[in-house]
Amino acid sequence: MQKKRVVLATAVVLVAVLALASTPKGMAPLPAQYLHAGTFHSPDGWFEIHVPMTWEWFEMRAFDEKADPRWPDAINHTVAWLARDPKTFDDLVVMESYRPGGDIITESFARSFESSTRKAVEPETMSDYSSELLTISGERSLHYRYKLVKKNRPPLYRFGYITGMEHKLTLSTSDDKPEEPKRLFQSVVSIRWLKEP
């Protein structure tokens, strides 16, 4: 009887671990051809970015309704991927958007981003928002952070960077602590544009 309980307990733990390590809902594992030693090469050939080699990558297939998760176009403006540490579940969301005629990132862009983000997170409340313009990989960029507050839950802190012109990259992550994770900036500075706009 004792042996059966141990086997059952082991099976329950194994199922729980496999469930945690499974592919997140609305995503698919990234095809291997886009990854080389921790470097993600965008399927459309516009950029590459580096994260730790042990992280797993997923295409966010349910991100933009009918969007092909491999490249943005004039119809499906935004596509996204998730990189995740399989042990700690730290993650990084990489979004690529394409807007023909897109311009450099300015104060006006920053104000518009803040306004649209406030609406997008409702009914949660966005507070302590701050942003700054800077240059990353030769491109004018926006660095932002805010606190997301929901009733009866501890606050969540979001951090991100947006860079580029017609093709814009947004890298973002969340944490339960108000300090920006170092891994985010390390990934941001690893961005390399492979095509000229």
N, C-alpha and C positions, 0 to 999 in steps of 0.2 A: 504494500500500500504506500509506504514511504517513497519507494522508487518511482511509482506512478506520479505522485505529487511533484517530485523533483523534475521529472520529464515534462509534466504539464507546465510547471512554472518556467522551465527553460524555454518551452515552445512559446509561451505568452511573451516572454522577454524578447525572443527572436523576432516574433511577428511585430512587436512594437518598434524594434530597431529597424526592421525592414520598412515599416510604414514611414518612419522618420526619414529614411534614406531614399524613399521613392521619389519619383518625378512629381513635382508640384502640379496641382490641378491647373489645367489650361496651358501647360507647357509640354515641350518634348525635348529629349536630350539633343544637344547640339551635334550635328554631324562632325566627325573627326577631322575632315579636311579643312575646317576653319580654325583648328587649334594646333599650335606647334610650341611645345615646351612652355605652356603657360601664357603664350601670346595668342590672343584672339584676333583673327584677320576678318574684317567685315566681308560678308559675301559679295557686296557690291564693289569691293576693292577701294573704298574711300579712306579707311583708317585701320589702324591696329592699336591694341591696348594690351597691357600685361597685368596679370594677377598671379598670385602664387600657383605653382604647377599643380598642387594637390587639389585645387578648387575644381568643382564641376560646373559645367555650363549648360543652360537650357534656353531654347527658343520660346519666347512668350507668344504662343499661337493665339491665345484668346485676348490679346492686348487691344487690338484695333479692329474688331469685327472681322472683316474679310481680308485683313492685311496679310500679305505673304511675310512670314517672319524673317526672310532672308534679305530683303532690300526694300527701302521706301521708294515710292514713286509719286507722281502728281495726284493720284487718286487716293492711295493709302499713305497719308503723310508721315506716319510714325510707325516704327517697328522697334522691338525691344528684346533684350536678352537678360538673363539672370545668371550671375556667377555666385557660387555659394561654397563656403568651406563645409565639407561634409561632416566634420567633427564638431565645430562650434556653431554652425549655421549662421555665422557672419555672412552678410551678402552684399552684393553690389548690383544695382540695376543700371544697365547701359541702354539708353534710348537714342535712336538715330531718327532725325526728322528731316524731311526734304520739303523746302518751300522755294519754288522758283522765284528768283529775284530777292531772296532773303538777304538781309543786310547785316552789318556788323552789330554786335551787342552794345546797346547804349543805355543811358538812364531811362529813356522811354521804354525800351524793351524790359528793363528791370521792373518798372512800375506795372507794366502790363502783366508780367509773369506773377508778381505778387498778387494782383487783383484776381487773376484767373485761378491761382492756386487756392486762395481763400474760398472761392466758390466751389472748387472741385472737392475740397475736404469736408464740406458740410454733410451731415449735421455736426461733425466734430468742429472744434474751434482752433484756429491757428493763432498763436500768440508769440511774442518775443521774436518777431521776424526781423532779420537783418540781412543785408546783402552788400557786396562790394564789387566793383569792376576791377579786373586785373587782366594780365596777359598770360596765356598758357599756350605752349607750342606755337608761338608767333601769332596767335589769334586773340582778339578781344574776347573776354570771358566774364561770366557772372558767377560769383561764389555766394551761396545763400545758406541760411539755416533758420529753423523755426521749431517751436514746440507745438505739438498736437495734443489737445486736451479733449478727453471724452469722459462723460459722467461715469463714476464708479470704476474708473481704471486709472492706473498710474500714467503720467504723461509719457509721450514718445517724442524723441527729438529727431528731426530730419535734417540731413545735410546734403548739399549737392553743388555741382558745378555744371555750367552750360557753356559750351564753346563752339565756334564755327560760324559759318555764314549761311549759304543755301543749304548745305548739309550741316546740321547742328547736332552735337552730341550732348546728352545730359547724363551725368553719372551721379547716382544718389544712393544713400543708405540711411538706415534708421538705427537708433540706439536708445536704450533706456537711461543712458547717462548724458548730461549736457555737453560733454567734451566730444569734439569731432574725432572719430576713429582715424588713426594715422594711415590705415590701409587705403582710405578714400583718396587722400592727397597723393599717395604713392602711385595709385592707379592713374590718377588724373595727369600727373607729370610724365607718365609713360606713353600717353597718346602720341601717335605719329600719324600725320596726314600723308596719305600715299598718292593723292591726286591734288592738283592745283584747282581751286574753284574757278 
